[in-house]
Amino acid sequence: MTPDEMKRILCSYNGIQREINGLNREIAHITGMKYAHISAPTSSITGMPHSGRVSDPTYDAVQRLMGTYDQKIQDASDEIVRLYADKEVIDTMMRWLRVNDQLEYDIIRLRYIELNTWRQICKKVHLCRDQAFERHKEGMQKLLNYWVK
C-alpha cells in the first residue's frame, strides 16, 4: 500500500458513516413500500377451480415485487456490513496509533477523520507547520507498517 492509498482510506472514514445512514434510510423506505403493497386490498374471485395452485396473476405479480424489494433490502444490508468492516479497519489502525503515539494520532485524526486544514491542526497541537508535517509523515509510516503486518 502506498501513502496515497492510506490517505484515501483514512479520508473515506467520514463518508462511510454517511453511506451507512443513507442505506439505512433506503432500507426503511423500501420496507415501507413493501408493507404498503402487502396490505393493499386486492379483489379475489371465489368459486373458481384452481387446480391445486395459485393462479391469480395479481398474486404472482405481488410475489415478484416482494422478491425485488427483498433483494434490494439484502443488497443494502450487505453493503452496510461491508462498510462497517471498512470502518472497523480504520478504527483499529487509529486505536493502535493512539496507543503508540498520541501526537501523531491527533495529527492524523485531525487531518483525515475531522478534515481540518494544516493551519487548524498546527494550532490545535501547538506545533509549527514543519514539525506537524514531520510528525504526520512519521505517523503515516507507522500506519503503513502496521497495515503490512
Backbone as a printed PyTorch tensor [residue, N CA C, xyz], in Angstrom:
tensor([[[  0.8430,  -1.1750,   0.0000],
         [  0.0000,   0.0000,   0.0000],
         [  0.8890,   1.2400,   0.0000]],

        [[  0.4740,   2.2190,  -0.7590],
         [  1.2300,   3.4640,  -0.8320],
         [  0.6670,   4.4750,   0.1820]],

        [[  1.4510,   5.5130,   0.4750],
         [  0.9200,   6.5630,   1.3680],
         [ -0.3630,   7.2040,   0.8330]],

        [[ -0.4470,   7.3780,  -0.4860],
         [ -1.6640,   7.9720,  -1.0590],
         [ -2.8740,   7.0680,  -0.8610]],

        [[ -2.6800,   5.7670,  -1.0060],
         [ -3.7890,   4.8330,  -0.7630],
         [ -4.2150,   4.8700,   0.7040]],

        [[ -3.2400,   4.9650,   1.6090],
         [ -3.5580,   5.0630,   3.0320],
         [ -4.3430,   6.3460,   3.3030]],

        [[ -3.9520,   7.4430,   2.6720],
         [ -4.6690,   8.7070,   2.8560],
         [ -6.1090,   8.5860,   2.3570]],

        [[ -6.3040,   7.9090,   1.2180],
         [ -7.6600,   7.7190,   0.6900],
         [ -8.5210,   6.9010,   1.6520]],

        [[ -7.9250,   5.8630,   2.2290],
         [ -8.6540,   5.0390,   3.1970],
         [ -9.0600,   5.8790,   4.3980]],

        [[ -8.1260,   6.6650,   4.9300],
         [ -8.4270,   7.4890,   6.0960],
         [ -9.4670,   8.5620,   5.7660]],

        [[ -9.3680,   9.1520,   4.5880],
         [-10.3270,  10.1860,   4.1890],
         [-11.7350,   9.6170,   3.9890]],

        [[-11.8260,   8.3410,   3.6890],
         [-13.1350,   7.7260,   3.4470],
         [-13.9440,   7.5370,   4.7290]],

        [[-13.3140,   7.7120,   5.8770],
         [-13.9650,   7.4250,   7.1630],
         [-15.2810,   8.1900,   7.3390]],

        [[-15.2690,   9.4850,   7.0870],
         [-16.4900,  10.2850,   7.2480],
         [-17.5770,   9.8580,   6.2750]],

        [[-17.1910,   9.5500,   5.0720],
         [-18.1580,   9.1290,   4.0690],
         [-18.8000,   7.7930,   4.3970]],

        [[-18.0630,   6.9350,   5.0960],
         [-18.6020,   5.6230,   5.4480],
         [-19.8560,   5.7760,   6.3020]],

        [[-19.8020,   6.6010,   7.3250],
         [-20.9710,   6.7630,   8.1960],
         [-22.1330,   7.3910,   7.4390]],

        [[-21.8410,   8.3400,   6.5550],
         [-22.9130,   8.9390,   5.7480],
         [-23.5490,   7.8890,   4.8430]],

        [[-22.7280,   7.0300,   4.2380],
         [-23.2660,   5.9660,   3.3870],
         [-24.1310,   5.0010,   4.1870]],

        [[-23.6680,   4.6320,   5.3770],
         [-24.4400,   3.7290,   6.2360],
         [-25.7900,   4.3580,   6.5710]],

        [[-25.7820,   5.6230,   6.9470],
         [-27.0410,   6.3030,   7.2670],
         [-27.9740,   6.3480,   6.0620]],

        [[-27.4210,   6.6360,   4.8920],
         [-28.2300,   6.6700,   3.6750],
         [-28.8160,   5.3060,   3.3450]],

        [[-28.0190,   4.2540,   3.5040],
         [-28.5180,   2.9050,   3.2320],
         [-29.5890,   2.4930,   4.2400]],

        [[-29.4300,   2.8950,   5.4900],
         [-30.4690,   2.6060,   6.4840],
         [-31.7820,   3.3090,   6.1330]],

        [[-31.6850,   4.5560,   5.6570],
         [-32.8940,   5.2620,   5.2190],
         [-33.5220,   4.5570,   4.0140]],

        [[-32.6720,   4.1050,   3.0960],
         [-33.1720,   3.4070,   1.9130],
         [-33.8860,   2.1040,   2.3040]],

        [[-33.3120,   1.3670,   3.2430],
         [-33.9490,   0.1300,   3.7130],
         [-35.3000,   0.4380,   4.3430]],

        [[-35.3540,   1.4850,   5.1560],
         [-36.6190,   1.8570,   5.7920],
         [-37.6720,   2.2280,   4.7410]],

        [[-37.2470,   2.9550,   3.7210],
         [-38.1690,   3.3530,   2.6480],
         [-38.6730,   2.1270,   1.8820]],

        [[-37.7740,   1.2510,   1.5090],
         [-38.1640,   0.0500,   0.7630],
         [-39.0740,  -0.8380,   1.6100]],

        [[-38.7460,  -0.9660,   2.8900],
         [-39.5810,  -1.7720,   3.7800],
         [-40.9830,  -1.1800,   3.8700]],

        [[-41.0800,   0.1410,   3.9690],
         [-42.3940,   0.7880,   3.9890],
         [-43.1730,   0.5280,   2.7180]],

        [[-42.4920,   0.6160,   1.5770],
         [-43.1590,   0.3390,   0.3000],
         [-43.6110,  -1.1190,   0.2460]],

        [[-42.7750,  -2.0110,   0.7320],
         [-43.1030,  -3.4370,   0.7160],
         [-44.3720,  -3.7000,   1.5180]],

        [[-44.4190,  -3.1630,   2.7370],
         [-45.5910,  -3.4090,   3.5770],
         [-46.8280,  -2.6820,   3.0660]],

        [[-46.6490,  -1.5760,   2.3620],
         [-47.7900,  -0.9010,   1.7490],
         [-48.3980,  -1.7820,   0.6690]],

        [[-47.5420,  -2.4770,  -0.0870],
         [-48.0570,  -3.3760,  -1.1250],
         [-48.6760,  -4.6350,  -0.5300]],

        [[-48.1000,  -5.1210,   0.5550],
         [-48.6420,  -6.3290,   1.1810],
         [-50.0350,  -6.0670,   1.7230]],

        [[-50.2240,  -4.8940,   2.3240],
         [-51.5050,  -4.6020,   2.9610],
         [-52.5300,  -3.9990,   2.0030]],

        [[-52.1540,  -3.7770,   0.7560],
         [-53.0940,  -3.2060,  -0.2050],
         [-54.2180,  -4.2010,  -0.4720]],

        [[-55.4570,  -3.7360,  -0.4580],
         [-56.5670,  -4.6530,  -0.7050],
         [-56.5740,  -5.1060,  -2.1610]],

        [[-56.8360,  -6.3680,  -2.3670],
         [-56.9490,  -6.9170,  -3.7200],
         [-58.2750,  -7.6300,  -3.8270]],

        [[-58.8000,  -7.6400,  -5.0000],
         [-60.0630,  -8.3510,  -5.2050],
         [-59.7530,  -9.8250,  -5.4220]],

        [[-60.6760, -10.6630,  -5.0240],
         [-60.4780, -12.0900,  -5.2200],
         [-61.7080, -12.6690,  -5.8870]],

        [[-61.4750, -13.6520,  -6.6640],
         [-62.5700, -14.3510,  -7.3340],
         [-62.7720, -15.6580,  -6.5820]],

        [[-63.9770, -15.9140,  -6.1710],
         [-64.2420, -17.1320,  -5.4090],
         [-65.0740, -18.0850,  -6.2530]],

        [[-64.9940, -19.3290,  -5.9150],
         [-65.7910, -20.3320,  -6.5980],
         [-65.1780, -20.8270,  -7.8890]],

        [[-64.0050, -20.3900,  -8.2170],
         [-63.3650, -20.8370,  -9.4590],
         [-62.4120, -21.9850,  -9.1450]],

        [[-62.3390, -22.9540, -10.0310],
         [-61.3820, -24.0410,  -9.7940],
         [-59.9540, -23.5310,  -9.9350]],

        [[-59.0720, -24.0020,  -9.0450],
         [-57.6760, -23.5300,  -9.0650],
         [-56.6960, -24.6440,  -9.3790]],

        [[-57.1180, -25.8140,  -9.5670],
         [-56.2790, -26.9650,  -9.9120],
         [-55.0790, -27.1200,  -8.9790]],

        [[-55.2740, -26.8140,  -7.7020],
         [-54.2360, -27.0660,  -6.7050],
         [-53.1090, -26.0550,  -6.6460]],

        [[-53.1520, -24.9580,  -7.3700],
         [-52.0900, -23.9540,  -7.2890],
         [-52.6930, -22.5600,  -7.4040]],

        [[-51.9170, -21.5870,  -7.0080],
         [-52.3700, -20.2000,  -7.0870],
         [-52.3130, -19.7720,  -8.5390]],

        [[-53.4100, -19.2800,  -9.0530],
         [-53.4200, -18.8820, -10.4590],
         [-53.7330, -17.4040, -10.6320]],

        [[-53.8380, -16.7000,  -9.5500],
         [-54.1740, -15.2880,  -9.6140],
         [-52.9710, -14.4940, -10.1180]],

        [[-53.0490, -13.8750, -11.2890],
         [-51.9130, -13.1200, -11.8300],
         [-51.5100, -11.9410, -10.9350]],

        [[-52.4510, -11.3640, -10.2200],
         [-52.1260, -10.2720,  -9.3100],
         [-51.2340, -10.7740,  -8.1870]],

        [[-51.5800, -11.9390,  -7.6490],
         [-50.7830, -12.5270,  -6.5760],
         [-49.3550, -12.7970,  -7.0680]],

        [[-49.2300, -13.3470,  -8.2610],
         [-47.9030, -13.6270,  -8.8220],
         [-47.0980, -12.3430,  -9.0050]],

        [[-47.7440, -11.2850,  -9.4660],
         [-47.0520, -10.0100,  -9.6610],
         [-46.5890,  -9.4420,  -8.3190]],

        [[-47.4340,  -9.5320,  -7.2990],
         [-47.0690,  -9.0350,  -5.9760],
         [-45.9110,  -9.8550,  -5.4180]],

        [[-45.9210, -11.1540,  -5.6140],
         [-44.8220, -12.0000,  -5.1390],
         [-43.5050, -11.6120,  -5.8120]],

        [[-43.5410, -11.3420,  -7.1080],
         [-42.3150, -10.8990,  -7.8070],
         [-41.8460,  -9.5530,  -7.2540]],

        [[-42.8050,  -8.6640,  -6.9910],
         [-42.4680,  -7.3540,  -6.4390],
         [-41.8520,  -7.5000,  -5.0500]],

        [[-42.4110,  -8.3860,  -4.2340],
         [-41.8560,  -8.6310,  -2.8930],
         [-40.4350,  -9.1840,  -3.0030]],

        [[-40.2120, -10.0640,  -3.9650],
         [-38.8640, -10.5930,  -4.1890],
         [-37.8830,  -9.4990,  -4.5710]],

        [[-38.3350,  -8.5540,  -5.3940],
         [-37.4920,  -7.4230,  -5.7890],
         [-37.1650,  -6.5560,  -4.5750]],

        [[-38.1720,  -6.2680,  -3.7620],
         [-37.9340,  -5.4830,  -2.5460],
         [-36.9760,  -6.2100,  -1.6100]],

        [[-37.1960,  -7.5070,  -1.4250],
         [-36.3160,  -8.2820,  -0.5400],
         [-34.8720,  -8.2620,  -1.0320]],

        [[-34.6800,  -8.3500,  -2.3490],
         [-33.3300,  -8.3330,  -2.9070],
         [-32.6700,  -6.9750,  -2.7010]],

        [[-33.4240,  -5.8970,  -2.8820],
         [-32.8700,  -4.5510,  -2.6480],
         [-32.4800,  -4.3650,  -1.1860]],

        [[-33.3280,  -4.8520,  -0.2840],
         [-33.0240,  -4.7570,   1.1480],
         [-31.7730,  -5.5760,   1.4680]],

        [[-31.6650,  -6.7770,   0.8980],
         [-30.4990,  -7.6240,   1.1480],
         [-29.2260,  -6.9880,   0.6000]],

        [[-29.2940,  -6.4100,  -0.5890],
         [-28.1210,  -5.7510,  -1.1780],
         [-27.6620,  -4.5770,  -0.3060]],

        [[-28.6150,  -3.7680,   0.1670],
         [-28.2660,  -2.6350,   1.0240],
         [-27.6840,  -3.1260,   2.3470]],

        [[-28.2470,  -4.1990,   2.8950],
         [-27.7340,  -4.7580,   4.1540],
         [-26.3110,  -5.2880,   3.9760]],

        [[-26.0540,  -5.9490,   2.8660],
         [-24.7080,  -6.4580,   2.5810],
         [-23.7060,  -5.3080,   2.4760]],

        [[-24.1180,  -4.2110,   1.8470],
         [-23.2440,  -3.0550,   1.7080],
         [-22.9640,  -2.4310,   3.0740]],

        [[-23.9650,  -2.3930,   3.9440],
         [-23.7720,  -1.8600,   5.2970],
         [-22.7520,  -2.7070,   6.0500]],

        [[-22.8530,  -4.0210,   5.9260],
         [-21.8940,  -4.9230,   6.5900],
         [-20.4800,  -4.6410,   6.0820]],

        [[-20.3310,  -4.4720,   4.7680],
         [-19.0140,  -4.1820,   4.1910],
         [-18.4780,  -2.8440,   4.6920]],

        [[-19.3460,  -1.8420,   4.7520],
         [-18.9220,  -0.5180,   5.2200],
         [-18.5060,  -0.5500,   6.6860]],

        [[-19.2410,  -1.2790,   7.5090],
         [-18.8530,  -1.3980,   8.9240],
         [-17.5040,  -2.1070,   9.0520]],

        [[-17.2410,  -3.0730,   8.1900],
         [-15.9410,  -3.7500,   8.2150],
         [-14.8260,  -2.7750,   7.8440]],

        [[-15.0550,  -1.9480,   6.8280],
         [-14.0680,  -0.9350,   6.4380],
         [-13.8330,   0.0540,   7.5790]],

        [[-14.9170,   0.4740,   8.2190],
         [-14.8190,   1.4120,   9.3370],
         [-14.0420,   0.7890,  10.4940]],

        [[-14.2690,  -0.4740,  10.7460],
         [-13.5670,  -1.1550,  11.8440],
         [-12.0630,  -1.2520,  11.5670]],

        [[-11.6830,  -1.4470,  10.3040],
         [-10.2590,  -1.4830,   9.9520],
         [ -9.6140,  -0.1390,  10.2890]],

        [[-10.2720,   0.9480,   9.9120],
         [ -9.7280,   2.2790,  10.2030],
         [ -9.6860,   2.5110,  11.7050]],

        [[-10.7560,   2.1530,  12.4070],
         [-10.7870,   2.3210,  13.8670],
         [ -9.6570,   1.5450,  14.5380]],

        [[ -9.4120,   0.3350,  14.0750],
         [ -8.3470,  -0.4910,  14.6480],
         [ -6.9790,   0.1500,  14.4300]],

        [[ -6.7280,   0.6300,  13.2230],
         [ -5.4490,   1.2910,  12.9390],
         [ -5.2760,   2.5320,  13.7960]],

        [[ -6.3370,   3.3080,  13.9130],
         [ -6.2370,   4.5460,  14.6800],
         [ -6.0730,   4.2620,  16.1760]],

        [[ -6.7300,   3.2230,  16.6990],
         [ -6.5250,   2.8560,  18.1090],
         [ -5.0800,   2.4470,  18.3430]],

        [[ -4.5370,   1.6770,  17.4000],
         [ -3.1480,   1.2400,  17.5180],
         [ -2.2180,   2.4550,  17.5330]],

        [[ -2.4560,   3.4120,  16.6310],
         [ -1.6000,   4.5960,  16.5670],
         [ -1.7420,   5.4290,  17.8430]],

        [[ -2.9450,   5.5600,  18.3710],
         [ -3.1610,   6.3520,  19.5940],
         [ -2.3670,   5.7740,  20.7540]],

        [[ -2.3180,   4.4480,  20.8390],
         [ -1.5580,   3.7970,  21.9110],
         [ -0.0610,   4.0370,  21.7290]],

        [[  0.4050,   4.0510,  20.4920],
         [  1.8310,   4.1720,  20.2150],
         [  2.3530,   5.6070,  20.1880]],

        [[  1.5360,   6.5530,  19.7460],
         [  1.9890,   7.9480,  19.7150],
         [  0.7780,   8.8670,  19.6430]],

        [[  0.4290,   9.4600,  20.7580],
         [ -0.7700,  10.2930,  20.8540],
         [ -0.7100,  11.5010,  19.9180]],

        [[  0.4560,  12.1410,  19.8000],
         [  0.5630,  13.3290,  18.9590],
         [  0.3510,  12.9770,  17.4800]],

        [[  0.9920,  11.9190,  17.0210],
         [  0.8040,  11.5060,  15.6260],
         [ -0.6470,  11.1010,  15.3830]],

        [[ -1.2310,  10.4320,  16.3490],
         [ -2.6480,  10.0700,  16.2570],
         [ -3.5000,  11.3320,  16.1110]],

        [[ -3.2370,  12.3400,  16.9640],
         [ -4.0150,  13.5820,  16.9030],
         [ -3.8880,  14.2490,  15.5360]],

        [[ -2.6790,  14.3180,  15.0220],
         [ -2.4570,  14.9730,  13.7280],
         [ -3.1910,  14.2320,  12.6140]],

        [[ -3.0710,  12.9240,  12.5750],
         [ -3.7260,  12.1520,  11.5140],
         [ -5.2410,  12.1830,  11.6730]],

        [[ -5.7270,  12.0940,  12.9000],
         [ -7.1720,  12.1650,  13.1410],
         [ -7.7230,  13.5190,  12.6910]],

        [[ -7.0220,  14.5880,  13.0850],
         [ -7.4750,  15.9210,  12.7100],
         [ -7.4500,  16.1130,  11.1920]],

        [[ -6.4380,  15.5770,  10.5450],
         [ -6.2890,  15.7690,   9.0970],
         [ -7.2740,  14.9350,   8.2880]],

        [[ -7.3930,  13.6570,   8.5990],
         [ -8.1510,  12.7520,   7.7300],
         [ -9.5310,  12.3870,   8.2520]],

        [[ -9.7140,  12.3440,   9.5440],
         [-11.0170,  11.9790,  10.0910],
         [-11.8770,  13.2400,  10.2820]],

        [[-11.2830,  14.2730,  10.8710],
         [-12.0250,  15.5130,  11.1080],
         [-11.8720,  16.5340,   9.9860]],

        [[-10.9750,  16.2480,   9.0230],
         [-10.7770,  17.0610,   7.8220],
         [-10.3990,  18.5160,   8.1250]],

        [[ -9.5170,  18.7140,   9.0960],
         [ -9.0070,  20.0410,   9.4360],
         [ -7.9300,  20.4640,   8.4380]],

        [[ -7.7510,  21.7740,   8.3170],
         [ -6.6550,  22.2950,   7.4980],
         [ -5.3650,  22.1820,   8.3060]],

        [[ -4.2350,  22.3380,   7.6250],
         [ -2.9530,  22.2840,   8.3300],
         [ -2.8380,  23.4240,   9.3430]],

        [[ -3.3790,  24.5590,   8.9970],
         [ -3.3510,  25.6990,   9.9270],
         [ -4.1060,  25.3530,  11.2120]],

        [[ -5.2840,  24.7420,  11.0750],
         [ -6.0700,  24.3450,  12.2450],
         [ -5.3420,  23.2820,  13.0660]],

        [[ -4.7400,  22.3430,  12.3680],
         [ -4.0170,  21.2660,  13.0560],
         [ -2.8670,  21.8390,  13.8730]],

        [[ -2.0670,  22.6950,  13.2500],
         [ -0.9150,  23.2930,  13.9470],
         [ -1.3600,  24.0460,  15.1880]],

        [[ -2.4600,  24.7440,  15.0830],
         [ -2.9680,  25.5000,  16.2240],
         [ -3.4210,  24.5480,  17.3440]],

        [[ -4.0860,  23.4740,  16.9830],
         [ -4.6210,  22.5480,  17.9890],
         [ -3.5350,  21.7230,  18.6780]],

        [[ -2.4950,  21.3470,  17.9310],
         [ -1.4430,  20.5060,  18.5330],
         [ -0.2260,  21.3230,  18.9740]],

        [[ -0.2800,  22.6190,  18.7680],
         [  0.7870,  23.5340,  19.2200],
         [  2.1440,  23.1890,  18.6090]],

        [[  2.1490,  22.9920,  17.3000],
         [  3.3940,  22.7550,  16.5600],
         [  3.4480,  23.7100,  15.3780]],

        [[  4.6770,  23.9820,  14.9270],
         [  4.8050,  24.7470,  13.6870],
         [  4.4930,  23.7980,  12.5250]],

        [[  4.3060,  24.3770,  11.3710],
         [  3.9020,  23.5940,  10.1980],
         [  4.9110,  22.4840,   9.8690]],

        [[  6.2080,  22.8110,   9.8850],
         [  7.2360,  21.8120,   9.5600],
         [  7.2220,  20.6540,  10.5550]],

        [[  7.0640,  20.9740,  11.8380],
         [  7.0120,  19.9110,  12.8500],
         [  5.7670,  19.0490,  12.6600]],

        [[  4.6400,  19.6890,  12.3630],
         [  3.4000,  18.9320,  12.1420],
         [  3.5430,  18.0200,  10.9210]],

        [[  4.1470,  18.5250,   9.8460],
         [  4.3710,  17.7010,   8.6520],
         [  5.2560,  16.4980,   8.9770]],

        [[  6.2960,  16.7360,   9.7340],
         [  7.2250,  15.6550,  10.0780],
         [  6.5260,  14.5860,  10.9210]],

        [[  5.7780,  15.0040,  11.9240],
         [  5.0590,  14.0410,  12.7700],
         [  3.9700,  13.3140,  11.9780]],

        [[  3.3480,  14.0170,  11.0400],
         [  2.3520,  13.4030,  10.1570],
         [  3.0050,  12.3070,   9.3200]],

        [[  4.1540,  12.6430,   8.7470],
         [  4.8860,  11.6800,   7.9190],
         [  5.2690,  10.4460,   8.7420]],

        [[  5.7470,  10.6610,   9.9510],
         [  6.1220,   9.5430,  10.8200],
         [  4.9010,   8.7000,  11.1820]],

        [[  3.7970,   9.3440,  11.4930],
         [  2.5730,   8.6280,  11.8310],
         [  2.0480,   7.8140,  10.6580]],

        [[  2.0810,   8.3920,   9.4720],
         [  1.6420,   7.6620,   8.2740],
         [  2.5360,   6.4520,   8.0210]],

        [[  3.8310,   6.6150,   8.2290],
         [  4.7480,   5.4860,   8.0430],
         [  4.4380,   4.3770,   9.0470]],

        [[  4.1350,   4.7500,  10.2810],
         [  3.7710,   3.7490,  11.2960],
         [  2.4930,   3.0140,  10.8990]],

        [[  1.5080,   3.7640,  10.3850],
         [  0.2580,   3.1220,   9.9470],
         [  0.5060,   2.1780,   8.7760]],

        [[  1.3480,   2.6100,   7.8360],
         [  1.6740,   1.7460,   6.6940],
         [  2.3660,   0.4740,   7.1640]],

        [[  3.3120,   0.6010,   8.0980],
         [  4.0000,  -0.5750,   8.6360],
         [  3.0200,  -1.4860,   9.3750]],

        [[  2.0920,  -0.8840,  10.1230],
         [  1.0750,  -1.6630,  10.8380],
         [  0.1880,  -2.4060,   9.8500]],

        [[ -0.1800,  -1.7270,   8.7620],
         [ -1.0610,  -2.3080,   7.7500],
         [ -0.4070,  -3.5300,   7.1000]],

        [[  0.8980,  -3.4610,   6.8910],
         [  1.6240,  -4.5420,   6.2120],
         [  1.6840,  -5.7870,   7.0890]],

        [[  1.6940,  -5.5960,   8.4290],
         [  1.8090,  -6.7460,   9.3550],
         [  0.7170,  -7.7460,   9.1790]]])
